[in-house]
Amino acid sequence: MPQNETYIDFETPISTKELFQAILRKSNRKNYGWNEAVCRKYAETAMNFFGNSDRFLDQIIESSDRESIYLLQELGIVTREVDEGDYEFYIQKTGERRGYYFKAWKIFSWVLNVGEVRRTLQEGEENIISSEAEAPNAYNKDSLQEDWDLALEARNHKKPNGATA
């Protein structure tokens, strides 16, 4: 390995303390104004979802925690992935609708960006590299904006645009 490159461990799980330090550094770099208590809350929320894994399904997030995950996505700590596929299922009903059918499903999951957390911890506060410049977006920005708008509308108890009673 060349001398100017540093080794980044992608395999070892990240601790809550490491995630807290990375969130604190990145939030300070982006001038979010978060204190240590806020950063610790976000780190603990994330670790409750990830546990010993580097990913979890989007379905398990409650609306109260969704904003935290979106903020971590802005920092580059987590990314969103979409798995699309055709899945086979069997319908057993009386009548003509009986048999095997295929349906396209989208499965959304959140992935902990272990490399970005490790890089942030290894670099000094002044030399933090922005994750937007390095990591390709693993999501469709238009889809994310729609999800964000729906989450805000649900939180404010408003009906989505075009919804009827």
C-alpha positions in Angstrom: 0.0 0.0 0.0 1.4 3.4 -0.9 2.5 5.7 1.9 0.0 8.5 1.1 -3.1 6.2 1.3 -4.7 5.2 4.6 -6.4 1.9 5.3 -10.1 2.1 5.9 -11.8 -0.8 7.6 -15.2 -1.6 6.0 -15.8 -4.8 7.8 -15.6 -4.0 11.5 -19.0 -2.8 12.9 -19.1 0.8 13.9 -19.8 1.7 17.6 -22.2 4.3 18.8 -19.3 6.4 20.0 -17.7 6.4 16.5 -21.0 7.2 14.8 -21.5 10.1 17.3 -18.1 11.5 16.6 -18.6 11.3 12.8 -22.0 13.0 13.1 -20.6 15.7 15.3 -17.7 16.4 12.9 -19.8 16.4 9.8 -22.5 18.6 11.4 -19.9 21.1 12.5 -18.4 21.1 9.0 -21.8 22.0 7.5 -22.5 24.5 10.2 -25.7 22.8 11.4 -25.2 24.1 15.0 -25.9 20.8 16.6 -24.6 20.3 20.1 -23.3 17.0 21.5 -26.6 16.0 22.9 -28.3 16.3 19.5 -25.6 14.4 17.8 -25.7 11.6 20.4 -29.5 11.3 19.9 -29.0 10.9 16.2 -26.2 8.3 16.7 -28.3 6.3 19.1 -31.4 6.4 16.9 -29.3 5.2 13.9 -27.7 2.4 15.9 -31.1 1.3 17.2 -32.0 0.6 13.6 -28.7 -0.8 12.3 -27.6 -2.8 15.3 -24.8 -5.1 14.1 -25.8 -4.8 10.5 -25.0 -2.2 7.9 -28.6 -2.0 6.5 -32.2 -2.2 7.5 -35.6 -2.0 5.7 -37.3 1.3 5.3 -40.6 -0.2 6.4 -39.5 -0.4 10.0 -39.0 3.3 10.4 -41.8 5.2 12.3 -42.6 8.7 11.1 -41.1 10.1 14.3 -37.7 8.7 13.4 -37.8 9.3 9.6 -36.6 12.9 9.9 -33.5 11.7 11.8 -32.6 9.2 9.0 -33.1 11.9 6.4 -30.8 14.3 8.2 -28.2 11.5 8.5 -28.6 11.0 4.7 -27.8 14.7 4.2 -24.6 14.3 6.1 -23.6 11.2 4.0 -23.8 8.9 7.0 -26.5 6.7 5.4 -27.7 6.1 1.9 -30.9 4.8 0.5 -31.1 1.7 -1.8 -33.9 0.4 -3.9 -34.1 -3.3 -4.8 -36.5 -3.9 -7.7 -37.5 -7.4 -8.7 -40.3 -9.7 -9.9 -41.6 -12.0 -7.1 -43.7 -15.0 -7.7 -46.8 -15.8 -5.6 -49.6 -18.2 -5.8 -53.2 -17.3 -5.5 -55.6 -20.1 -4.4 -59.1 -19.0 -4.8 -62.2 -20.5 -6.3 -63.0 -19.3 -9.7 -60.7 -18.2 -12.5 -58.1 -16.2 -10.5 -56.0 -19.2 -9.5 -52.4 -19.9 -10.1 -48.9 -18.4 -10.1 -48.5 -14.7 -10.7 -45.5 -12.4 -10.9 -45.6 -8.9 -9.4 -42.9 -6.2 -9.5 -41.9 -5.0 -6.1 -39.6 -2.3 -4.8 -37.9 -2.9 -1.5 -36.4 0.2 0.0 -33.5 -0.1 2.5 -31.1 2.2 4.3 -27.4 1.5 4.2 -24.8 2.7 6.8 -22.0 4.4 4.9 -19.2 2.7 6.9 -16.4 4.1 4.6 -17.6 7.7 5.0 -17.8 7.3 8.8 -14.3 5.9 9.0 -12.9 8.6 6.7 -14.5 11.3 8.8 -12.9 9.8 11.9 -9.5 9.6 10.3 -9.4 13.1 8.9 -9.0 16.4 10.9 -12.0 18.6 11.3 -10.7 21.1 8.7 -10.0 18.4 6.1 -13.4 16.6 6.1 -14.2 15.6 2.6 -17.8 16.1 1.5 -19.7 12.9 0.8 -21.6 14.5 -2.0 -18.3 14.9 -4.0 -17.3 11.3 -3.4 -20.3 9.0 -3.2 -22.7 8.6 -6.1 -26.3 9.0 -5.2 -28.0 5.7 -4.6 -31.4 7.2 -4.9 -33.6 9.1 -7.2 -33.6 12.7 -6.0 -37.2 13.3 -7.3 -38.4 10.2 -5.5 -36.7 11.3 -2.3 -38.3 14.8 -2.6 -41.7 13.2 -3.0 -41.1 11.0 0.1 -39.9 14.0 2.1 -43.0 16.1 1.1 -45.3 13.3 2.0 -43.6 12.8 5.4 -43.9 16.6 6.1 -47.5 16.6 5.1 -48.3 13.6 7.3 -46.5 15.2 10.2 -48.5 18.4 9.8 -51.8 16.4 9.4 -52.4 17.7 5.9 -53.8 15.6 3.0 -51.3 15.0 0.2 -51.8 17.0 -3.0 -54.6 15.5 -5.1 -56.0 13.3 -2.2 -59.7 13.2 -1.7 -61.6 12.4 1.4 
